[in-house]
């Protein structure tokens, strides 16, 4: 049982490594449509509670500023239901892609990519 679990984790990590590498906490490289990109990631703004009055009654609701994710090509926030997509792409739900650029041949070679 443990061996199967270890093999499954090893296969999952190999699949992730074939499309994503983490350089540091703010930089990752991703293979998108067969092309490698340097992706700058940043933390999404925190969820905050807002007090408001609706029809004379006090209400409290959650809100979070959205940010444009350049890999997903849409706005995202901690409340928008794309956290599983962000987890799959970046390895963490609380970040988004703030910028990206295609890797040069020299960078591909330096990272050991094709």
C-alpha positions in Angstrom: 0.0 0.0 0.0 2.8 2.5 0.9 4.7 1.5 -2.2 1.7 2.3 -4.4 1.2 5.6 -2.7 4.9 6.5 -3.1 4.8 5.5 -6.8 1.7 7.6 -7.4 3.3 10.6 -5.7 6.5 10.1 -7.7 4.4 10.0 -11.0 2.5 13.1 -9.9 5.7 15.0 -9.1 7.2 14.0 -12.5 4.1 15.3 -14.3 4.3 18.6 -12.4 8.1 18.9 -13.1 7.3 18.4 -16.8 5.3 21.6 -16.8 6.4 23.7 -13.8 9.5 24.6 -11.9 9.8 26.9 -8.9 12.8 29.2 -9.0 12.1 31.2 -5.8 9.0 32.3 -3.9 8.2 35.0 -6.5 9.4 33.2 -9.7 8.3 30.0 -11.5 8.8 28.7 -15.0 5.8 27.1 -16.8 5.4 25.2 -20.0 2.3 26.7 -21.6 1.2 25.2 -24.9 4.6 23.7 -25.4 6.5 27.0 -24.7 8.4 27.8 -21.5 7.7 31.1 -19.7 9.1 32.8 -16.7 6.1 33.6 -14.5 6.3 36.2 -11.7 3.8 35.3 -9.0 2.4 37.5 -6.2 0.0 37.0 -3.3 -3.6 37.7 -3.8 -5.1 40.4 -1.5 -6.6 39.1 1.7 -10.4 38.6 2.3 -11.9 41.3 4.4 -15.2 41.7 6.2 -17.3 44.7 5.2 -20.2 46.0 7.3 -23.0 47.6 5.3 -26.6 48.5 5.7 -29.1 46.9 3.3 -32.8 47.9 3.6 -32.1 49.5 7.0 -30.6 46.2 8.3 -26.8 45.8 9.1 -25.1 43.1 7.2 -21.6 41.8 7.1 -20.1 40.3 3.9 -16.7 39.1 2.7 -14.9 40.8 -0.1 -11.5 40.5 -1.7 -9.9 42.7 -4.4 -9.3 40.9 -7.6 -6.2 40.8 -9.7 -5.7 39.9 -13.4 -3.9 36.6 -13.8 -1.8 36.7 -17.0 -1.7 32.9 -17.3 -5.4 32.3 -16.7 -6.2 35.5 -18.7 -8.9 36.6 -16.3 -9.5 38.4 -13.0 -9.1 36.2 -9.9 -9.4 36.7 -6.2 -9.4 34.6 -3.0 -13.2 34.4 -3.3 -13.4 33.6 -7.0 -13.9 29.9 -7.5 -10.6 29.2 -9.4 -8.5 28.3 -6.4 -8.2 24.7 -7.6 -7.0 25.9 -10.9 -4.4 28.2 -9.2 -3.4 25.2 -7.0 -2.8 23.1 -10.0 -0.9 25.8 -11.9 1.2 27.4 -9.1 1.2 24.8 -6.3 -0.6 27.3 -4.0 -4.1 28.7 -4.0 -3.2 32.2 -2.6 -1.1 33.5 -5.5 -1.7 34.6 -9.1 0.5 35.2 -12.1 1.3 39.0 -12.2 3.6 38.8 -15.2 5.1 36.4 -17.7 7.6 36.3 -20.6 9.0 33.6 -22.8 12.3 32.2 -21.8 15.4 32.8 -24.0 17.5 29.9 -25.4 20.2 30.7 -22.7 17.6 30.6 -19.9 16.2 27.3 -21.3 19.7 25.8 -21.2 20.4 27.3 -17.7 17.2 25.7 -16.3 17.9 22.4 -18.2 14.7 22.7 -20.3 13.9 22.1 -23.9 
